[in-house]
């Protein structure tokens, strides 16, 4: 029967038909009237007990509160709990999940949605549970306690170590030099060579060009860098040949381009390079075209027809590190980390970012920035799509919470295609969306990788640094995200 018919039968006034709130009020009145009729007729009702479900899909989830304390590690047998400990829960609980989370956060604990090797303790009333969290806790040796014990320990949480201030207040937490790649024990072994250590270079002056590091054999005042201020596009050749050519370009002080753009000054043709569809455009532009031997002893100066732009971006090799200038006074502009690659017809490449804490884990799942969730909750990290061959991560570094140690920018290929097919990826960093790049790096993928760490932005003493990584892995984006503590459904 229609709701209006029932309302008229039971004498419940209907004020606004099809209004959600009024319909709910009418239904409640109909229920009360029908219960009165059942009691008058002494009819037995099919009542069943309904134990509380802590994880109903309708249970509101409290917003994640960044923890102000550093993670002290695992809980010792018997307790106590320390502020900053990472707590995960699984299974049904007697108390509402939102209540437990709220009390834990108020006590200074860091409530997590997944279990990793950094989890301090798992709370569950079902120790024999085969949930994903319980299985991971067992494999990582994470302590497990029940809800009653957790509530008892919540009454006396011990003081923890507070995160220090961020760059916004000019006091950045000193941290240990980051490892060559943040993906560690939870991820399969990489097939690319380890990232080489490279000296840290200072940021450029606003009116000067960053000089390249002096090479062995250079005199104190002369740099043997014949390709400085040159952008070289390599076409053709096998993967290993193209990688070697682009590496040689960087060694000679140049920048290896991956696409034909206005900044390209020279083209190097390897075997079959003349068949590349971009050659017609290169001919129209009149760009100098060279064979592979040109890289052995290139000309020392750019051709007269090529305009050399001032303030060329500093070219970083794989593993290179540069300090990022922090503007003082007035609002701090965003940094734009842009990745670009040669367009592909049979696969898609996605750029993602992870906001990581001292344990190189996300604080909560929303710290994973990707095409399905292109912005962090506070808006400090955003994904900007610029087409099928270019995507940008925008970062408001001054507004990152104190618990953030680094932001990792990565790329992943959708499907079975590998970076061996995609080829080189170029990354650049610019201050503001209209600013010229401060630095640029060309990262040559290996052959079988499906995910790749492109860059890290991390804190080092009173400075922020950018590192070109170029570390690849054979697994997909889901495994990479799990390694950083993101709760990915099986």
DOFIGU-510882 format. One record per residue: residue in three letters; z, y, x of N, C-alpha, C, CB in turn. Coordinates in steps of 0.02 Angstrom, whole numbers, plus 50000, padded with zeros to 5 digits. Glycine has a CB too. Layout:
<recs>
ALAZYXZYXZYXZYX...
</recs>
This chain:
<recs>
UNK500004994050042500005000050000500005006250044500625000049952UNK499785011750016499795018050052500505020650059499355023150018UNK500605024550111501275027350123501485031750064501285031350189UNK501005035450036501165039749980501395035849919500575044049962UNK501095029949908501295025649852502015023349859500825019649845UNK502185020949921502875018649934503365024349928502925015450004UNK503175030249954503625036049950503765037849877503325042049987UNK503245037649835503355039249764503785034049731502685039849727UNK503695027549748504075022149717504825022749733503815015349739UNK504985024349797505685024649818505975031649812505755022249889UNK505585036349787505845043149777505965046949841506475042749739UNK505555045649891505615049349954505105054949954505505044750017UNK505325061249958504845066849955504385066850016505215073549949UNK503745067450004503255067850058503015075050063502665062950047UNK503155078350120503005085450125502315086750157503535088850166UNK502145083250211501505084350245501195077550261501595088650310UNK500745075250218500435068750228500045068650294499965067050170UNK500085063050329499735061950392500005066150450499005063350383UNK500565069650440500905072950495501375067850527501295079350470UNK501345067050593501705061650626502455062150613501575061850701UNK502735068150619503465068850610503665067550537503685075850632UNK503285070250491503455069250420503345061950400503035073950376UNK502825058750425502715051650409503295047350435502055049150440UNK503555049050494504125045350521504745046350476504285047550594UNK504855052550454505425053850410505365050050344505485061350396UNK504745049750317504635046150254504755038650264503915047450228UNK504515035850321504615028750334505355027050340504255026650398UNK505735031550372506455030350377506785030350308506785035750422UNK506565034850264506835034950197506655028650158506585041050159UNK506035026150166505825020050133506235014150158505065018750144UNK506375013950224506775008450252507475008550222506825008950329UNK507785014450219508455014850190508455012450116508725022050195UNK507955014550078507915012650008507805005150000507355016449973UNK507395002150043507264995050037507884991050058506664992950081UNK508264993550107508874990150126509384990350069509174993250190UNK509414995950034509874996449976509674991349923509875003649947UNK509014990649910508784985849861508954978749882508024986549850UNK508884977249947509054970549971509794969149962508854969750045UNK510204974049975510934973149968511114972249894511324979149997UNK510784975949849510934975349778510744968549752510564980749738UNK510184965649777509944959149755510244953449796509194958949759UNK510664955249846510974950249889510444945849923511464945949849UNK509924948949948509384945249981509534944750057508694948749969UNK509474938750085509564938050158508964941150194509654930550179UNK509104944950248508574948150286508464944450352508754955550299UNK507834943950375507674940350437507834944550499506924938450438UNK508494945850510508704949850567508754945550629509374953350553UNK508524948150686508574944650751508904949450800507874942250777UNK509254946550848509564950750900509024953350947510114946750939UNK509084959550967508594962651012508954965351073508204968450975UNK508994961451127509324963951188508924969751215509394958351241UNK509254974451249508884980351275508384978351328509374985451304UNK507794981251324507274980051375507244986251419506574978551341UNK507414985251482507464990951527506784993551548507854989051589UNK506254989451544505604991451569505074991351514505404987051627UNK505264993451454504764993951402504234998951422505084995951335UNK503624997851398503085002551414503215009451383502414999851391UNK503685009651335503845016051303504455019451334503955014951229UNK504785016051382505375019051413505155024951457505755013851454UNK505435030851445505235036551486505445035551559505535043051459UNK505005037351604505155036751675505355043651701504545033951714UNK505955044051731506165050551758505705052551816506895050451781UNK505575059051824505155061251879505475059651946505015068751875UNK505065058051995505315056452061505615062552093504755053552105UNK506225061852119506565067152154506545065752228507295068052130UNK506245070152269506235068952341506945068352368505855074552378UNK507065063352409507725062252436507845067052494507815054952459UNK508425070052496508595074952548508865071752612509095079952522UNK508935065052612509265061752668508795056852703509885058052644UNK508885055852767508495051152806508715044052791508565052652881UNK508255039452795508405032452780508835029352836507745028352772UNK509445027152820509885024152872509735016852885510605024852852UNK509275013852848509105006852859509405002152807509345004752928UNK509454995752825509694990552778510434991452762509564983552807UNK510614989152702511314989052683511654983152717511394988552606UNK512244984352746512614979052779512904974452726513174981952823UNK513024968052742513314963452693513974966152666513434956552726UNK514024966452600514624969052568514624976552558515204967052608UNK514114979952581514074987152572514364990852632514434989252509UNK514454997352627514335001752569513615004152567514815007652571UNK513475008052515512835011552511512895018252548512625012652437UNK512365020152583512345026452619511805030952588512225025352694UNK511925037352585511425042052560510785041352601511685049352563UNK510225041352566509575040552599509315033452598509625042852669UNK509735028552579509495021652576508955020952523510075016952560UNK508455016852539507905015552493508085009652448507235014152532UNK508115011052383508345006152334507755004452288508945008852293UNK507644997952278507134995652230507474991352177506574991752266UNK507184991052118507454987052063506904982652034507764991452007UNK507094976752010506614972451976506964968551921506274967652027UNK506594966851869506884962951814507254967251764507344957751840UNK507504963951711507864967551659508574969151680507874963451594UNK508834974751655509504976951671509894978351607509494983251715UNK510544977651610510964978951552510974986351534511684976451564UNK510984990551585510954997751573510224999951575511375001651626UNK510085005351540509405007951540509185009651611509355014151494UNK508575008051628508325009251696508365016751713507605006751703UNK508185020951665508215028151678508915030451696507955032051618UNK509425027451663510115029251678510305027151749510595026051627UNK510115021051769510275018651836509935022851889510065011251843UNK509305024551877508935028651926509255035551931508205029251906UNK509415038551874509715045151875510375045351912509825047551804UNK510805040351902511445040151937511345039052012511885034551908UNK510865034852030510735033552101510465039752136510245027752109UNK510005043252104509725049352134510265054652142509145052052091UNK510685055252091511235060152095511705058652153511625060352030UNK511765052252171512195050252226511855051052294512435043052217UNK511215052852295510865053852358510475047952383511355055752410UNK510335043052339509945037252358509205038552344510175030952320UNK508785034952379508055035852373507775030052333507705036352444UNK507625031252269507385025952225506645024852235507545027652151UNK506455018652250505765016952265505475012552210505715013352333UNK504815012652203504475008552153504205002152183503915012452121UNK504275001152248504024995052280504504993052336503304996152308UNK504394987052362504804984352416504384984052480505094977352398UNK504674986152535504344985752600504874983552651504014992652621UNK504654983152714505134981252767505654986652778504754979952832UNK505554992652749506034998152756506524998552698505665004652764UNK506444994252647506904994452590507604992552611506654989752534UNK508094996352589508794995052608509104989452568509205001452599UNK508944989152503509234983852460508824983452396509984985252445UNK508764977352370508434976152305508964974552254507914970452310UNK508934977852196509404976752141509064972452088509664983452111UNK509354966652072509074962352020509614957851992508484958152048UNK509574956551927510034951751895509754944751895510184953951824UNK509154943851924508834937351925508654935651997508204937351879UNK509144933052036509014931652107508454926552119509644929252140UNK508324922352069507794917452076507124919852049507984910952041UNK507094926352034506474929152006505894928252055506574936551989UNK505304927352025504694926752066504264932952059504294920452046UNK504574938552042504204944852038503944946752107504644950552008UNK503444951152108503154953252171503674956552216502564958152159UNK504124960552186504644963852225505124958752255505034968852183UNK505324953752215505784948652240505474944552295506014944152182UNK504834942852288504494938952340504444942952404503784936852316UNK504274949352399504224953452459504904954352492503924960252442UNK505424955152451506094955852479506304949552518506604957352424UNK506134943752490506304937452524505924936852590506154931452479UNK505284938752590504884938052651505084943052704504144939052635UNK505344948852684505544953952733506284953652750505384960852706UNK506664949152717507384948652730507784954452703507494948252804UNK507544957652649507904963252619508514960652580507434967252572UNK509104963652589509694961452551509584962252476510314965552573UNK509904957752437509834957752364510534957952333509434951552339UNK510644962452285511274962852249511114963252174511714968952272UNK511624961752132511524962152060511724969052034511914956652023UNK511594970151970511714976651940512444978551942511464976751869UNK512894973751928513614975151928513844977551996514004968951906UNK513614974152049513804976152117513524982952134513554970952168UNK512914984252113512604990652125513004996352093511884990752099UNK513214995352031513605000451996514275001552031513724998551923UNK514574996152056515214996852091515125000852156515514989852107UNK514584999352193514465002952255514265010152243513934999352296UNK513955011552184513765018352169514365023052164513365018552105UNK514945020252150515535024452142515775027252208516085020452109UNK515525024552264515765026952330515205026752381516365022652354UNK514695030852370514135031252416514335035652476513495034152381UNK514225033052536514425036552597513915041952615514505031652654UNK514145047052652513725052752670513165050552718514145058252703UNK512575053652710512005052152753511805058152795511415049752711UNK511235057452830510975062752873510445066552836510695059852939UNK510535073152831510075077252793509445078652834510415083852773UNK508865078552800508245080752832508315088052851507635079552786UNK508045089852910508055096752930507515100652894507965097353005UNK507515107252905507045111652869506335110452891507235118952880UNK505875112652849505165111752863504895117752900504775110552798UNK504245117452913503915123052949503955129452909503195121252963UNK504025128952844504045134952803504635139452821504085133152729UNK505185136352847505765140252868505825140452943506395137352837UNK505275138752978505225139253051505715134853088505325146453073UNK505885129253059506315124353094506085117453075507065125453077UNK505655114453114505355108053097505715102453133504605108053114UNK505815096953097506175091353125505815088253184506295086053072UNK506135087653243505815084153298505745076753280506205084953364UNK505165073953293505055066953278504755063453338504615066053217UNK504785056953337504495052953390503735053353387504735045753385UNK503405053153445502675053253447502405047553404502415052553520UNK501935048953358501705043753313501335038253351501245046653260UNK501345032353321500985026753351500235027953344501185020053318UNK499835023753376499115024653374498835023753305498775019953422UNK499175019853263498965019153194499575017553153498425013553185UNK499605020553092500205019753051500225013053016500245025253001UNK499665009753007499655003252974499924998153021498945001452950UNK500484994853002500824990553049500884983553023501504993253066UNK501494980853021501584973653010501304971252944502304971953015UNK501294975552894501054973252828500304972852824501314977852774UNK499954975052877499234975152874498944970252924498974982152887UNK498354967452909498024963152957497844966853021497404960052927UNK497754963253073497604966153137496924969753136497604960853192UNK496894975553168496284979353170495784976153217496414986553192UNK495144977153203494624974553246494344979953292494074971453205UNK494554986253283494314991353328494784991853388494254998053293UNK494524994553442494924995353502495475000453489494504997553561UNK496054999853523496605004653513496365011753527497195002953558UNK496655016453492496465023453501496715025853568496745027753444UNK496295028653610496515030853676496975036853671495925032553720UNK497435037453718497875043253720497495049053752498525041753760UNK497535054953720497175060753744497665066653749496585062453698UNK497625070753801498085076353807498045080953747497945080253870UNK498615083953730498635088753674498355095353698499355089553647UNK497915098253657497605104653674497915110053630496845104353665UNK498005116153658498275121553617497775123953567498505127453661UNK498005127353514497535130153465497135135853496497905132553402UNK496535137153470496125142453498496375149253478495415141653477UNK496265154153520496385161053503495885163153450496345165653565UNK496055167753406495585169753353494925172353380495905174953310UNK494905174853442494295177953468493995174253526494435184953488UNK494225168153540493965164553597493775157553578494475164353653UNK493375154453620493175147553611493635143053649492445146453632UNK493835137453619494275132753653493885129453710494565127553604UNK494115129853772493755126453826493885119053824493965129253894UNK493415115253848493505108053852493965106453910492825104453860UNK494315100753908494745098853964494325098054027495125092453949UNK494605100254084494245099754146494175092454166494595103654201UNK493585090354188493435083554206493515082654281492735081554184UNK493605076354303493635075154375492995077654407493735067654389UNK493075081254464492495083954499492355091154482491905079754485UNK492655093654428492555100654410492955105054457492755102054337UNK492685110554476493055115354516493515119254470492595120154554UNK493965123154499494465126654459494155131454410494945130454504UNK493565134154425493285139254381492635137154348493175145454418UNK492395131054360491755128854333491825122354296491235128254388UNK491555121954237491585115854197490885112954193491875117254127UNK490825106654211490175103354208490075100454139490105097754263UNK489935104854091489845102854021489185105653996490435105453977UNK488625102454013487965105253996487825105553921487435101354029UNK488195101753880488055101853808488575105753768488025094753782UNK488965109953801489435114153764489055118553715489855118453812UNK489315119253655489025123153600488395119953572488865130153624UNK488275113553587487685110153561487915104853510487265106853618UNK487505104153457487625099153406487025094353408487705102353334UNK487155088053424486615083353437486625077853383486695080253507UNK486055076953351485975071653301485605065753333485585074353239UNK485905059853330485615053753359485295049753303486155049553396UNK484665047953311484315044053261484065037553291483725048153231UNK484085032153250483805025753271484275021853315483155026753306UNK484015016253343484405012053388484875007453351484785016353435UNK485085002253386485604997853359486265001553355485664991353401UNK486734998653319487385001853310487715003453377487844997453268UNK487724998553421488044999653486487685004953527488074993053526UNK487025005353522486645010353558486805017353532485895008953553UNK486845017953465486995024453436487695026753453486905024253360UNK488175022053453488865023653471488885026253543489325017553462UNK488545022653588488555024653658488245031553667488175019553701UNK487705033053630487375039553636487825045153611486725039553597UNK488155044153554488605049353528489205050253574488835047553457UNK489455044853602490015045453650489805049553710490255038553672UNK489185048453734488935052253791488865059653774488265049453814UNK488655061253713488605068153692489275071653698488335068653620UNK489805068353674490485071253677490705072053749490985066953638UNK490555067053791490745067453862490425073553896490545061153898UNK489835075353873489475081053902489665087653870488725079953896UNK490175087553827490425093753797490115095553731490315099253844UNK489655091353705489335092953642489705089853583488625090553643UNK489415090853524489685088153462489155083553432489895093853412UNK489355077553414488885072653386488845073553311489095065453404UNK488265075353285488165076353214488005069753180487605081453201UNK488175069153116488015063153078487495064653024488645060153047UNK487405071053008486905073052958486495078852986487245074952892UNK485905079752960485485085352979485715091552942484735083852966UNK486035096152978486285102252947486055108152989487055102152942UNK486235114152966486015120253000486325120853070486205126352959UNK486855117253083487185117853148486875113353202487915116153141UNK486435108753183486125104253232485665108253279485735098553197UNK485745107153345485325110653394484835106053428485765113953446UNK484985099453432484555094753467484545088153431484795093753540UNK484005084253442483945077653413483775072753469483395077453356UNK484115067053470483975061753518483695055753480484615059753558UNK483115053253501482795047653468482915041353509482045048853458UNK483215036453477483285029753505482725025453474483995026653490UNK482665019053492482135014853464482105015253388482225007653485UNK481515016353361481375016953289481655023353259481655010953252UNK481915027853300482185034053273481655038353241482525037953327UNK481025037853265480485041853237480325039953165479865041253280UNK480575034053143480445031853074480955034753024480465024253070UNK481455038153049481965040953006481645046152960482545044153047UNK481835046052895481525050552846481685057852860481765048652776UNK482185059252902482355066152918481885069352970483065066552942UNK481465065253001481035067853054480555073153029480645062253085UNK480325072552968479865077652941480205084452938479595075552872UNK480825084452916481205090652912481355093352982481855089652872UNK481505088853028481645090953098481025094253127481845084753141UNK480435091653113479805094653138479705101553109479205090153120UNK479845102353044479765108853012480245113953044479895108352937UNK480855111853059481345116353088481215117853161482035113453080UNK480795113753193480645114853263481215113353310480425121853273UNK481635108653291482205106853335481955102953395482725102653296UNK482255104153454482065100253514482225092853504482435102953576UNK481735088553518481815081353511481785078153580481265078253463UNK482275073853596482325070853662482355063353656482935073653700UNK482205059953711482315052653713482995051353743481755049153754UNK483185044953748483855043153771483985045353842483965035653765UNK483465045853884483565047753954483815054953960482915046953992UNK483695059053909483915065953912484675066453919483685069753849UNK485035061553892485765061653896486025060153966486055056753848UNK485585057854011485805056654079485875063354116485315052054117UNK485405067754106485425074354138485125079454092485035074254206UNK485475081554040485205086353992485145093254023485645086653930UNK484735097453992484655104254015485315107954009484115107853974UNK485415112654054486065115954059486155121354007486145118854127UNK485605123953979485675129553932485285127953869485415136053963UNK485515130753814485175129753750484505133253751485605132253693UNK484005130553716483355133853712483425140753681482855129653672UNK482945145053698482975152053673482915152353598482425156153705UNK482585147253568482485147253496483105145153457481915142753477UNK483605142553493484205140053460484755145353465484435133353491UNK484985147553408485525152553408486185149153419485535156453341UNK486535151153471487195148453486487725152753452487315148053563UNK488085149953408488565153753369489205154653408488705150253302UNK489535160453400490175161453434490715157153401490385168853431UNK491255156353438491835152553414491635145653390492175156453358UNK491315141953432491145135053415491775130953405490705131853470UNK491795126353356492385122153348492505117953410492305117653287UNK493135116953425493315112553480493135105353462494075113053498UNK492815101753507492615094853495493155090153522491925093353529UNK493435086153477493945081353496493645074353503494515081253445UNK493835070653554493645063653558494085059453514493675061053630UNK493925053253505494355048653468495035048253503494025041553462UNK495565049353466496235049653495496455056453516496265045053553UNK496005061453511496185068253532496685071453485495565072553536UNK497095075953512497625079353474497575086853487498325076653493UNK497675090753435497665098053442498225100953400496975101053422UNK498565106153425499075109553387498755114053334499535113653433UNK499025113953275498765118153221499165124653219498805114453153UNK498835130353221499205136653217499525137453149498735142553231UNK500135139953147500495141053085500525148553073501215137953087UNK500155151253025500165158453013500855160652989499635160552961UNK501085166353014501725169152992501605175752957502205170053052UNK501995176852906501915182952867501405182152812501715188652912UNK501615182952750501155182052695501075174652678500475185152711UNK500695173252625500595166252604500195162452656500245165952537UNK500365156152665500025151852713499425148552679500505146552743UNK498825149352706498245146152674498255138652684497595149052702UNK497865135152643497815127952649497385125952708497545124952584UNK497515120052735497075116952784496595112352747497475113052838UNK495965112252768495455108152737495205103152789494875112452709UNK495345096652777495115091252820494515088052785495675086052835UNK493925089052814493305086752781493015080952820492795092552777UNK492815075752784492475069952813491775069652784492875063352798UNK491285068352827490595067652805490265061952841490205074252816UNK489745059252810489395053452837488675053452810489755046852819UNK488255049252839487565048852816487555045852745487135044452864UNK487175048652699487155046052630486935038752629486675050252588UNK487275034952584487135027752578486895026352507487765023552595UNK486395022052501486125020552435486465014652401485385019052441UNK486785010252440487045003952412487805003452414486744998152448UNK488155008752431488895008352431489175015352425489155004852495UNK489815015752407490165022152401490755022252450490405023352329UNK490855027952482491405028952528491895033852497491155031352597UNK492535032152495493045036352465493535038652518493415032652408UNK493695045052516494205047852560494865048152522493995054952586UNK495405046052555496065045752524496575048852572496265038452505UNK497185049952548497715052652590498375049352570497765060352584UNK498825048752619499495046052608499995051052636499575039052642UNK500495052852596501045057252618501615052652638501255062452562UNK501805052552701502255047552728502915050552752501925043752785UNK503445046352749504095048452772504215045952844504645045852725UNK504845046052866505005043952934504855036652947505735045352948UNK504845032652894504695025552901503945024152893505085021452849UNK503545029552891502825028952879502685025252814502485025452939UNK503065026952763502985024252696502955030052646503575019352679UNK502595028952590502605033952538503285034152506502055032552484UNK503505040052486504145040652451504095037952380504385047952450UNK503525038852348503385035952283502625035352277503695040152225UNK502405031452228501705029752223501245035852218501585025252163UNK501505041252189501095047252182500945050752248501435052052135UNK501245048352302501075050952369500445047752396501655049752418UNK500115043652357499465040852373498945044952336499415033152354UNK498545048752372498045053252342497365049852347498045060252376UNK497045048652290496395045352289496005047752228496465037652290UNK495405044852217494975047152163495305046452094494325043352164UNK495755041552086496095040552021496685045152011496315033552015UNK496965047952065497525052652063497405057752118498225048952072UNK496965062752105496725067052158497205072552181496105070152137UNK497825072652157498285077952176498995075352176498215083952129UNK499385077152227500085075252229500455079152175500395076552299UNK501035076552152501385079952097501535087352110502035076352083UNK501705089052172501855096052187501235100052205502355096452244UNK500645096752208500035100252224499955101952297499985106452185UNK500365098952341500325100552412499735097052447500965098652447UNK499495091452419498925087852447498445086452390499155081252483UNK497795088352400497295087552347496655084652376497155094352312UNK496325080652336495675077952354495135082152320495615070452333UNK494665084652361494105088652335493465084852351494095095852367UNK493115082752300492495078952310491915083852317492365073952252UNK491515082852370490965087252382490295083852379491045090552448UNK490265077852349489635074252346489715067252374489095078052382UNK489175063352372489215056352394489285055552469488605052752372UNK489195060852509489235060252581489725065152612488555061152612UNK490155068152572490655072952599491235073652551490325079852613UNK491835073052576492435074052536492965077452578492705067252508UNK493405081252546493885085452581494585084252554493705092852574UNK495065084152600495775083952582496065090852598496165078252621UNK496335094252546496655100752555497405099852560496475105552496UNK497715103052610498425102152623498775108852627498535098052687UNK499305109652589499745115452594500335113252638499995117952523UNK500245113852704500725111052751501395114552747500445111452822UNK501395120952732502025124652730502475122452672501895132052725UNK502185119052622502575117152563502745109752561502195118952500UNK502585106052614502765098952615503525098252616502455095452676UNK503785093352579504515092452578504785090352646504715087252526UNK505435091452659505715089852725505645082452743506445091652726UNK505615077952693505585070852709504895068752734505755066752647UNK504395073052728503715071252749503655071652825503195075852716UNK503465066052854503365065852927502635067152944503585059252955UNK502185064252906501475065152921501065064052858501245060352976UNK500445066452860499935065052809499365061452844499695071752773UNK499195055652818498645051752846498035052352800498845044252855UNK497475054052829496835054352793496425048252814496445061052808UNK496185044552764495825038352778495195038052735496275032152765UNK494775033152750494165032052711494115024652696493535034552748UNK493835022952638493755015952618493085015052585494325013752571UNK492795009252595492145007552565492255003152504491675004152616UNK491935004852450491985000952389491494995052393491835005252326UNK491764988852390491334983052393491364979652461490624984852377UNK490874975552475490874971452536490534974852595490544964952522UNK490204980652584489874984152639490394986352690489474990152613UNK490204986852753490674988752806490464995352837490714983252859UNK490904998152879490755004352913490215003452966491385007252944UNK490064997252984489504996053028488854998252997489474988753046UNK488814997852931488215000152895488235007752885488164996652826UNK488815010352868488885017552857488765021452921489575019252828UNK489015018852977488935022353040489485027353053488275025753042UNK489315032453091489825037353113490075041553055489545041753168UNK490705043653060491005048353012491235054453052491605045052973UNK491065060253027491275066453059491845069553020490685071453065UNK492365071753056492915075353024492965082253055493585071453032UNK493175086953014493275093753038493895096553003492655098253025UNK494215101453036494815104653009494695112153008495445102853051UNK494815115252950494735122452943495325125352906494075124052906UNK495515131452924496055134952891495775139152835496455139352941UNK495855136752773495565140052716494875137252700495515147552728UNK494685137552637494065134352616493445138152639494055133552542UNK493515144352662492935148152685492955149152761492915154852650UNK493455146452794493515147352865493065142652904494225146552887UNK492865144752965492475140353007492935135053036492115144353064UNK492675129053051493105123653076493445125553141492705117253085UNK494085123853145494445124753208494255119253257495205124653196UNK494165113253231494015107453274493585102553236494665104053299UNK493255098253275492795093353245492815087053288492075096153240UNK492735081253256492705074853292492215070253257493415071653297UNK491865066253295491415061253268491695054353284490695062053296UNK491845050453232492165043953239491655038553225492775043353192UNK491515034553275491035029053266491415022853244490655027753332UNK491245020453185491555014353160491305008453200491415013353084UNK491665002853194491434996753227490954993153180492044992053246UNK491044986653170490534982953132490784980053066490264977353174UNK491404977653063491624973853005492154977452964491884967153026UNK492354983552983492904986952949492704989552880493144992752992UNK493174989252834493074991852766493534997752751493184986452715UNK494044998752792494475004652787494545007652856495175002952756UNK494655014152859494715017452924495195023352919494025019852949UNK495665023852966496095029652972495705035053009496765027953010UNK495615040852977495215046153006495625051253045494825049752952UNK496165053553016496555058853048497285058453026496275065753031UNK497725061153067498435061753052498635069053063498865056953096UNK499005071753016499315078253025500065077053026499105083452967UNK500395078553081501095076653087501495082053122501155070053126UNK502155081453118502605086253148502805084053218503235087153104UNK502805088753264503025087453332503415093553355502425085953379UNK504085093053354504485098853371504345104653324504365100853444UNK504225110553351504105116453308503375117253288504335122653343UNK502965112253298502245112953285502005107553238501845112853350UNK501415108753210501055103753172500435101953211500865106453100UNK500265095453212499715093153252499215089253210499965088853309UNK498595089453233498055085553203497815080553255497475090053177UNK497745074353235497515069153281496915065653250498075064153297UNK496375065053288495795061153267495935053853283495125063653302UNK495945049553233496175042653243495585037853254496585040353183UNK495195036553202494635031953209494835024753216494225033953267UNK495355022553180495595015653183495375011953120496375015353190UNK495015006553127494735003053070495064996353057494005001953079UNK495004993952994495304987652973494814983852927495984988752936UNK494844977352930494384973252891494574972852817494354966252919UNK495214974152801495424973452731495224979552690496184972552727UNK495334978952624495134984252577495674989552569494964981352511UNK495524994352525495984999952513496644997552484495665005052468UNK496634992352442497254989952412497744987552465497114984252362UNK497504983852515497944981552569498194987252611497594976352613UNK497774992252624497984998052663498545001752626497395002752676UNK498455002652560498965006252520499625002252519498715007352448UNK499584995652511500194991652512500564992352578500034984252498UNK500194992652633500504993552698500904999852704499994993352751UNK500725004952665501095011252664501615011452608500605017052657UNK501725005852574502255005552524502035007252454502795009952543UNK501385007952441501155009352373501175002852332500445012352373UNK501435003352271501494997552227500824996452193502054998652174UNK500424991752220499764990252193499804983652153499234989752250UNK499574983752091499594977652050499134972452079499414979251978UNK499344965952075498934960452100498294959852059499334953852099
</recs>
